[in-house]
C-alpha cells in the first residue's frame, strides 16, 4: 500500500498490538492524545474536527480504535468521544479522500441477547442448561445493546452505513469481543466472548485488505470459543479472518 494507514488510539492495548503487526509492511500514522514513539502523531481531541484534520491528509485507510469503552464513563465522556468523535472521524476521512474507515465497534451492540436463553446459560457457564447447538447471532439480526456504551457503538455502525451510502468511503465495522491485557479468559462470560490479541489483530489487518467492492459490512471478531454465540462466518468469508485461539484452551 502506497498511502499511509492512520490509527486512532494507537497507544491503547489493541492499538499497540496492531502497530507492532503492521509496522514492517505499512506506513503508519497516529491520531492520539499522546505521542507514539516512532510514529508521526497528531495530538488532538476527537471532538475538535479542525484539530484532527491534518492527521488524515494523504491517508488511505483509517483504523478507528479510540473510544471510551464500558459503562463507567459519564454521558458527556461517551458523547464527546464515541458519538461526536466518531462522526468527526468519518467526516475528516471523507473530506481528505480516504478510501476506508475500519470502525472498532463492539459485541456490546448485541450483548442484550445474553438476557435470554440459550445465551444466558452460555455466558453464565451453566452449560448443562444449554442445548447442544444454538442459533448464532449474526450481523443481520437486530442490534440489542446493553447500556449507553453499547448504544454509542450502534450509533457508530449506523453512521458508517450512512457515510458508505452517501460518499465514496468504504466502512467496515468490527464487533470486537473481550480483549484483555492478560490475553486469557478471566470470568465465566469470557468463555463465550473472549478474543485473543493475536486473533483481533488478524481481523483488523485483514480488514484493511478487504476487496474494494465492499462498501460496507459488519463483522464479528472473537476467538473460536466452544460456547461462543457470535457468528464468525461472515468475517471469514469477507475478510479471510482465521482465528487461531480459543478460550477453552485455558480451562
N, C-alpha and C positions, 0 to 999 in steps of 0.2 A: 504494500500500500504506500503510495507516494505521499499522501497527505497525513498530517498528524491525527492522533486519537486523543481526545480530551476526556479526562476522568475527573468527575466531581467527587469530593470525599475520598481522595486518594490516601489520606493518612489514616483512614479507618481500617478495620480488620479485613474486610473484603477488598477494599481499595488497594491496600498494601500487597495482598496476595495476587491481585490482578496485575499490579505494577511489575512484580517480580516475574510473572509469567510472560508478560508482553514486551518487556524492556529490550530484549535482544532482537525482536523482529519488527517492532513498531516504534515510530517516533511519538513519544508521549508528551502530553501537557497536563497540567493540573489546575483545577479551579478549587481552591481550598482556603480554609481560614488561616492556615499557617504554611510556611514554606515546606516544600517536599524536596529533600536532598537529591540533587542530580537531575531534577525535572523542572523545566521552566514553569513557574507557578504564578497564576493570577490570584492575589489575595483579595477577596471581596465577599460580601454578604449576598446570598442568592436573592434577597428581597430587593436589591438595588440593580435594576435591569441595566442601566447605563454603565455601572461599575463592572458588571460581568462581561459585557460585550467584547472587550478586547481578547478574552480567552478563546473566543470562537473563530477568530479570523484565520482563514485558510484551513480549517479543520474538516476532516471527512466524517468522522463518527464521534458522537458524544456518549460516554457511558456514565449515566447519571445515578450515582450511588448515594450522594449526600442526602440525609434525611434525619428527622427526629423520629426514632423508632421506639414504639411502645406507648403505653398509656400513662407513664409517669411524667409526661411533659404537659405544660399548660396549653390551653387552647391557643393562646397567642403564639407560642413557640411552634405549634403544629401548623397554624395558619401561615406564619411567615415562611417557614422552610418547606413544608410539604405541599402547601396549596399555592401561595404566591410564588415561592421559589421554583416549583415545578413548572408553573406557567411561564416564568421568565426563561427557564432553560429551553423549553420548546420554542418560544418566540425568538430568542437570541440565535438558536440553531437555524431557524428558518431565515432570519434576516441575514445571516452570514453565508447562506447557501450550503449548509452541511447536508450530507447525504442521509444520515441515520441518527436517531437517538435510541439508545438502549436504556429503558426505564426500569430501575430496580423497584418493582412492585413487591408484593408480599403475599404469603399464604394467609395473612390476616384478612385478605379480601374474601376468603371463603371459610374461615375458621368457625363461623357461626354454625356450620353444619355439624360441628362437634357437640352441639346441644341435643342432637337427635341420634337415634340408633340407625345403623350399627356403629357410626363413627364415635359416639360417646363411649362405647365399650372399648374401642381401639385405643383412644387417647388416654383412657383411664387404666389401660393394661388389664382389663377384665376379658381376657381372650376366650375364656370358656363361655362367656355370654355372647360372643360374636359368632356370626355364621362362618362357614368355611370360605366363602367368597362374598364379595360385596361390590356394589356399584362404585366405580371410581368417580371422583369429582373431576369434571372436565371444564375447560375454559368456556365451553358453550353453555354451561349451566348458569343460572342467575347467581350473581355475587351474593354473599351473605357475611358481611364483615362483623367482627366484634369490636366494639369501641370506636372512638373517634380516629385513632391512628389508622385502623384498617379502612375506615371510610375515606380518609385522605388518599389512600392508595387506590381505592376505587375511582376517586376523582382523577388521579394521575393517569389511570388507564383510559378513562372516558375522554379526557382532554387529548391524550395521544391519538385516540381514534379520530377526534375532530381535526387535529393537525394533519394526520395522514390522509384524511378525506378531502381536505381543502387546500393542501400545499403539495409540494414535491417531496416532502420529508417522509422517510420510512421510519416507523416506530415499532420497536419490539419490546413488549412488556414481559418481564421475568418475575413470576410469583415465587420468590425465593423462600425456601424453607428455613428451619432454625440452624443458623451457622454460629458457632461459638468459638471462643479463643482456645478452649481446651481441645477442640476438634474431636469431640466424642459425646455421645448422649449422656445426660446427667439427670434426667427426670423421666418418669414413665411416659409422658406425652412425646418425648423426643424420639421414641422408637417408632412413631408414626410420621413425624415431620422433619427429622434431622437431615441436614445436608452437610457433607464434609467440605472443607475448604477446597480440596482438590476438585471435587465434583462441581461446585459452583463456579470456580474459575474456568473449568472446561466449558460450561454452558455460556458464560459471558463471552469468552474469547471466540467461541464458535458462532455466537450471535452476531459478532462483527462481520462474519463472512457469509451470513445468510444471503441467498440469491437476491439480486437486485429487484426481481419481480415481486417480492414480498413487501407490500406497502405497510401492512400492519399485522401483528399477531400477538397472542398472549400465550406464554409457555410456563409450565410449572417446572421448578427446579428443586428436587430433593435427591438424596441418595436412594439406592434401591432397598427400601425398608420392607421387611416381611409384612408389617402391619400398616404400611402407608395407604393413604386413601386418595392421594392426588395423582392424576393420570400423567405419566411422563411420555406417552406415545407421541404426542404432537411435538414435543421438544426433540425427541429422537428423529422424527421424520423431517421436521423443518430445519433444525439446526445441526443434526448429526450428534446430538448430546449422547455421551457414552459414560454414564456414571459407573464408577469403579467400586464404590464403598457401600456399606450397609450398617445401619445402627445395630443390627443383630450380631455383628462381629464382636461387639463389646459386651455381650451378655456373659 
